Amino acid sequence: MHNIPLVALEHIYYNDSQRSRFEAAFQSPWVDKVTKRKRTYETQAGVRLIRDKAIAFLMLYAGPRVEEVERLKLEDVELRPKSGVLHIRQGNGFRERDVPLPQAAREPLEAWLKERQKLGVAHDALFVELRAGYRPLSQRSMQSMVVEAGKRAGLDRLDPPVVVTPHVLRHTYAYMLRQAGVSTEVRAEMSGHWIETAMKYGRPKAREKEQAAEALDDMLTN
């Protein structure tokens, strides 16, 4: 990771092949060979995989910044049978926004919420450490997890190597919205970007954002 030149990051995103490789890193638990036979560790690795997949897929398919993910509470996630909404209470510039969740983000979140309930966490942070006390998971831990997922996917060994950061996941989300034909104004609102020109015409309505999430679902399933 340290040998990858961090240049022009604002233009970097995963193409479809790279995104598929990144997703594949979350197909099975990350169990080290030394501890592979320890049942307790395997159990925790399974829960960790569910949590980490929920975080990574949320960044990839809903576009929150890593600091926004760190601040998420249980009440900020609203899941329904065929839809869902992520409430960002304190985004960039202290702006709030609601982001509709496509299926690719909802399903991992649902799996994590079920596991989290089993843990008996005593506070309302959405993502927690898997150790006694279940402290809220830090930005640094999330960033390290995303880097490790990229390594396990072999993205850092491509020629040229692919930068693996939460910010690249966020840019990939914006890129996919553009591919799906979502307008600049709606993309800006869903990503929490401030575009003065877009704001002159008013903020996108909730239904416009829902349609954008539906367009993303359609693109991913075709």
Buried (B, 14 or more C-beta within 10 A) or exposed (E): BEEBEEEEEEEBBBEEEBBEBBBEBBEEBBBEEEEEEEEEBEEBBBBBBBBBBBBBBBBBBBBBBBEBBBBBEEEBBEBEEEBBBBBBBEBBEEEEBBBBBBBBBBBBBEBBBEBBEEEEBEEEBBBBBEEEEBEBBEBEBBBEBBBBBBBBBBBBEEEEBBBBBBBBBBBBBBBBBEEBEBBEBBBBBBBBBEEEEBEEEEBBEEEBBBBBBBBBBEBBEE
